[in-house]
Every structure is written in structure tokens, then in C-alpha cells.
Amino acid sequence: MPEYIGNIKPFYLEQKKDDDVIISASPEFLLKPVCERLKIKNLIASKVNMQSGKYTGVNCHGKEKVKRFYEAFPNGKIDSFYSDSYSDSPLAEIADKAFMVDGDKIESWIFIK
């Protein structure tokens, strides 16, 4: 999966920690090799059958990401959260600090009420 490795921003690699969690709507089978290569132990992603392309569970998107985070980490706390999509606002809302990533630009999350 080298094509996904190139999407990892250098700022992340410089601050990577052992307890980091990747939460994505992308299929787990696509991200698992990337996480293994980067030595990221915690991956929460959509369960999709590799042969058929069919979901074998609920798409890990929006509020579902928060639900799955707390299922995996019942007392979990998100110190810093990064995303490139405002569809991840439910996760940003439970984080101590949230950031929007746009290319190489990182800005504080704008919360819309």
C-alpha cells in the first residue's frame, strides 16, 4: 500500500506516539498494512469484504467514529485530533484540541453551531 504512505504528512511522523489511533471510513484492509508499516497499533476503520467490496458492518463515518472509539477505548481521551474533513466534527467535538489539515496547512478546527 505505498500509495497511502505518501499521504502521511511529515508533521505527523515527527510527533507520532505509541497510543495514536487512526479512525477512518476507508476499508480496514487498505489501512491495516499502512498502520503496520508505520507501527500504529490502533486502527478503527470500515469492515469491508476485500473480494466483494461489500460492507460487513456500519460504515465508520461521522458519529459512528465516536461510537467505535468509545467501544474500543471506554475511558478514552483524545488529546489532539487531526482531519481533512468537517464530516469528522463529532470526533473534533470530543477532543481537547482539534485541527483541520488542508495540504500542508494546519489550522485550528472551526466549530459551527
RODO-2510 file (C-alpha; in nm, 4 decimals, decimal comma):
residues 113
     n   res          X          Y          Z
     1     m     0,0000     0,0000     0,0000
     2     p     0,2769     0,2500    -0,0779
     3     e     0,0237     0,4856    -0,2408
     4     y    -0,1273     0,5579     0,1037
     5     i     0,2077     0,6068     0,2768
     6     g     0,2650     0,9186     0,0662
     7     n    -0,0481     1,0762     0,2167
     8     i     0,1040     1,0770     0,5659
     9     k     0,2147     1,4299     0,6474
    10     p     0,5684     1,4840     0,7822
    11     f     0,4333     1,6779     1,0850
    12     y     0,2550     1,3618     1,1980
    13     l     0,5604     1,1396     1,1671
    14     e     0,7553     1,3896     1,3786
    15     q     0,5033     1,3742     1,6663
    16     k     0,3795     1,0134     1,6348
    17     k     0,3091     0,8377     1,9663
    18     d     0,2534     0,4741     2,0644
    19     d    -0,1083     0,5344     2,1680
    20     d    -0,2177     0,7067     1,8458
    21     v    -0,5452     0,5916     1,6920
    22     i    -0,6314     0,6054     1,3234
    23     i    -1,0089     0,6268     1,2705
    24     s    -1,1239     0,6148     0,9101
    25     a    -1,4226     0,5412     0,6901
    26     s    -1,1814     0,3719     0,4498
    27     p    -1,1785    -0,0078     0,4404
    28     e    -0,9752    -0,1647     0,7181
    29     f    -0,7976    -0,3981     0,4737
    30     l    -0,6496    -0,0970     0,2908
    31     l    -0,5253     0,0790     0,6037
    32     k    -0,4006    -0,2178     0,8058
    33     p    -0,0779    -0,2634     0,6017
    34     v    -0,0074     0,1099     0,6264
    35     c    -0,0562     0,1048     1,0039
    36     e     0,1675    -0,2000     1,0353
    37     r     0,4401    -0,0328     0,8312
    38     l     0,4171     0,2839     1,0428
    39     k     0,3908     0,0774     1,3648
    40     i     0,0494     0,2233     1,4520
    41     k    -0,1240    -0,0292     1,6775
    42     n    -0,4727     0,1237     1,6959
    43     l    -0,6865     0,1214     1,3821
    44     i    -1,0626     0,1691     1,3664
    45     a    -1,1989     0,1539     1,0106
    46     s    -1,4860     0,0251     0,7999
    47     k    -1,5176    -0,3513     0,7771
    48     v    -1,5374    -0,4357     0,4094
    49     n    -1,5065    -0,7710     0,2365
    50     m    -1,1935    -0,7494     0,0215
    51     q    -1,3313    -0,9767    -0,2511
    52     s    -1,6851    -0,8404    -0,2842
    53     g    -1,6324    -0,4806    -0,1709
    54     k    -1,9424    -0,5089     0,0446
    55     y    -1,9591    -0,3638     0,3940
    56     t    -1,9828    -0,6244     0,6681
    57     g    -2,0860    -0,3623     0,9220
    58     v    -2,1755     0,0037     0,9519
    59     n    -1,9557     0,2493     0,7608
    60     c    -1,7138     0,4111     1,0071
    61     h    -1,8183     0,7691     0,9308
    62     g    -1,9371     1,0741     1,1281
    63     k    -2,0924     0,9857     1,4656
    64     e    -2,0122     0,6172     1,4065
    65     k    -1,6447     0,7064     1,4556
    66     v    -1,7179     0,8370     1,8065
    67     k    -1,9226     0,5279     1,8883
    68     r    -1,6434     0,2961     1,7762
    69     f    -1,3774     0,4994     1,9550
    70     y    -1,5595     0,4612     2,2877
    71     e    -1,6293     0,0918     2,2185
    72     a    -1,2552     0,0347     2,1727
    73     f    -1,1481     0,2783     2,4476
    74     p    -1,4315     0,3123     2,7048
    75     n    -1,2430     0,5742     2,9072
    76     g    -1,0601     0,7108     2,6057
    77     k    -0,9496     1,0701     2,5720
    78     i    -0,8392     1,2460     2,2545
    79     d    -0,5641     1,4976     2,3233
    80     s    -0,5124     1,6203     1,9669
    81     f    -0,7307     1,5393     1,6684
    82     y    -0,6454     1,5981     1,3015
    83     s    -0,8688     1,5584     0,9956
    84     d    -0,9091     1,6876     0,6435
    85     s    -1,2901     1,6796     0,6573
    86     y    -1,5555     1,8601     0,8595
    87     s    -1,7573     1,5381     0,8437
    88     d    -1,5315     1,4413     1,1358
    89     s    -1,6794     1,7143     1,3572
    90     p    -1,8218     1,4565     1,6026
    91     l    -1,4651     1,3437     1,6831
    92     a    -1,3346     1,7010     1,6916
    93     e    -1,6016     1,7852     1,9500
    94     i    -1,4730     1,5252     2,1968
    95     a    -1,1049     1,6172     2,1507
    96     d    -0,9101     1,8542     2,3743
    97     k    -0,7612     2,0153     2,0617
    98     a    -0,8793     1,9713     1,7024
    99     f    -0,7111     2,0718     1,3789
   100     m    -0,8107     2,0866     1,0128
   101     v    -0,5422     1,9725     0,7702
   102     d    -0,5533     2,1174     0,4194
   103     g    -0,2494     2,0129     0,2197
   104     d     0,0469     2,1274     0,4275
   105     k    -0,1614     2,3851     0,6154
   106     i    -0,2824     2,3012     0,9694
   107     e    -0,5359     2,5289     1,1360
   108     s    -0,7479     2,5156     1,4494
   109     w    -1,0844     2,3474     1,3940
   110     i    -1,3714     2,5881     1,3315
   111     f    -1,6766     2,4694     1,5216
   112     i    -2,0045     2,5594     1,3534
   113     k    -2,3044     2,5886     1,5840
***
